[in-house]
C-alpha cells in the first residue's frame, strides 16, 4: 500500500460515482492495513481515502464480509 495506489483507488471511486450517479459513503466505508504498513503511510492513505480504520471488516448488507476457513489450516 502506498499513497500513489490510494490515489488510483480514489480516482476509481470518483469514476464510479460519475458513471453510476451513486455516491460512495466514505463514513460507512472501512479500510484494513497489513501489520507491515508503516504508520506514516497509513496516515498518508487516510488523508486520501478518509475511511474508518478497522482490524477486520464488519458486515455488508447484513452479511459478514469474510466467510470461510482459516488460510493457515
N, C-alpha and C positions, 0 to 999 in steps of 0.2 A: 504494500500500500504506500502510495506517496501522493503529494499534492497534485501532480500532473494527472494521475489516474482519477483522482477525485474530481478534477475539473472536467474530464471526459464524461464521467458519470453524471455530473450536474448538467452538462450540455445535453446528454441523452434524455434526462428527465424533462428539461425545458422543451426539447424537440417533441417528446411525447405529449406534453401538455398542449403545445400549439397544434399538433396534428389531431389530437383526440377531442380537444375542448374541455378536457378534465384537468383538475388541479391535483397535484400530489400534496398531501397534507404532511409537511415535514414535522409537525408536532406529534403526529402519530407514527412517524417512521422511526426505525431503530437501526443502530449500527453496532457491529461487534468487531473488535480488533483482536488480532492474534496477540499472544503474550509477547511476541518478538518485535512488535511495532513500538518504537520509542515514543515517549510522551510528547516530545516536540512535534513529531509527525502527526500524532493523534490530534494535537491542538490545531495544527495547520489544516488537517482534513475537516475538523469540526467547524472551522470558520467557513470553509467552502460548502460543506454539507451539514447544515445545522440540525442534526438528528440526535435523538437521545442515545447516549451510550449505555449498552446493556451487556451483561455477561452471557446471556442466552436469550434468543428470541422468544417472545410470548406466544400470542395466537394471531391468526389471520382469519377473518370471517368466522371466528369462534372455534377454529380448529388449530391444534398445535402445529407449529411450523416445522419442527423436527420430529420425524417419525422413523422408527427403525431401531435396529440393534446397534450396539457399540461397534465402531470400526476396529477396535483393538481385539475384540473377541473373534 
